[in-house]
């Protein structure tokens, strides 16, 4: 009996021990698993959530005036969920015809998919129309703006920690049109742990911009903050992140090539923050899409392909190295008024035009070759229809063909470059006066709406014509004096100034009348053909004032008489158009190259250089006008002799 009891007792003890061991194993296993989780993914702790919420950015965008308004921002940072499990999206594999792997890929489907795959959105990125905006509005309906956060460290920088915020945009409407766009910012702390970061503030902030980015110290004036939350200004269309509302000029690969605008960004978004781990191991994890290495958007060519996700970017694992590559500033026009700075407007338009032509060339190479060929034929035809010889500049009244006018004017300018250049540079202070007066008129007429805008434009145009006429009169007087005494020993720019002062009433009287007639005809719309006709017929009015002593009224009549007749009118129009186009294209190309090469030059210095370049060209244009006048007179004299 006692033996039986002992057996029972031993059995119970064994069972108790086994249960205790089982419980201990479960407890120990759970603790070990929790410890392993804490070790594997410390970035997802409660402290990490608190950190990314505390410093979550505020997004400032320019509002749209209505649907499909591309001057406002069409797309806000969105949750990647608008793309996932969406039957309109296609997962394609790179290859012949890019075959469709499946429709509506989920996060699990994308898990581990490499760079040979891409998610194809509905629509044609090169001809977006309003489709991408309409699709985005439909897919994103009822959702809040979303940004993705990542707490990042770098192995060789243990005492620094970065908090990254990634922004997903559905479409990129910039010079490089493409589907899908990942942008972002990064806050860098001089501490090694999340807990330490919660007890301090970042030392600096980096904003990604195309292939590079810009940095600001935490207490720097250009960094706008609301307590601990930085304000981000995404450029309309391109979504590059900037520190302020302005117009930004990108002149290199790291800056992006073109113009980014963040002006009038009055809508402020308070996005939802989703914290991302360093990596995901489970394909059933809702964040499994993070491991997708392909393109979010259709694959095209070069910069026109969709964007890869955050985990593929070098800064995901090396945030400190990326931070060290950032610029300290961007080239900005504070008020974003590109229309008031012609060279900036020209740069922006030229880059956009060039991007469009490149796109057209790639899509339709045959058509592009035909267009280029036709342009080449026109240039060849015009170039071979004239003579490109140097002809003596004097006397002014002499038969010269288009090429001879161009070459002779260049030679004369070079011979007397100091005097003529000095007169040309007079235009700079005149432009400054015009700018000040126009600004004053704009201020006074504020509140008058369209009327105020028209008055400001009219004053600006009239002053421009006045001042150009003054420079033209001075140059024409110098040419007349050189003709009388080609040595030019006692000749200086001051002589041209004195002449202009003495004849300012006549010169401005002619300018006023010509402007009123041409602008008046143009405003009527139906009178535009006559406005063009009269503009050409007034081309030698200044020459008749200086060289013939005509009055203000008489100079316009005399100029019109000299350029009357269809053949002479067309000859004058082609000459003027060819010379001005040649100089405009040369100046634009040179300016663009200079802007790119001298990308470290302050914008004010570049503006001054381009203004001076434009002023120096003016004496050359006036000289070609004088030779055009001389050719017309010589032609008429020959005709009179022949008739006689």
Secondary structure, DSSP 8 states (H G I E B T S, - for coil): -HHHHHHHHHHHHHHHHHHHHHHHHHHHHHHHHHHHHHHH-GGGSHHHHHHHHHT--EEEE---SSTT-TTS-------GGGTTT-TT-EEEESSTT--EEEES--HHHHTT--TTEEEE-SS-GGG-TTHHHHHHHHHTTT---EEEEEEEEETTEEEEEEEEEEEEEEEE-SSS-EEEEEEEEEEEESSSSHHHHHTS--SEEEEEETTEEEEEETT-TTS-EETTEEEEEE-TTT--EESSSSEEEEEETTTEEEEEE-TT--EEEE-EEEEE-S----TTSTTGGGG--SEES---SGGGS-EE-GGGSHHHH-HHHHHHT-BS--EEETT--GGG-HHHHHHHHHHHHHHHHHHHHHH-HHHHHHHHHHHHHHHHHHHHTS--------SSSS---HHHHHHHHHHHHHHTHHHHHHHHHHHHHHHHHHHHHHHHHHHHTTT-THHHHHHHHHHHHHHHHHHHHHHHHHHHHHHHHHHH-TT-TT--HHHHHHHHHHTHHHHHHHHHHHHHHHHHHHHTSTTHHHHHHHHHHTTTHHHHHHHH---HHHHHHHHHHHT-SHHHHHHHHHHHHHHHHHHHHHHHHHHHHHHHHTTTS-HHHHHHHHHHHHHHHHHHHHHHHHHHHHHHHHHHHHHHHHH-
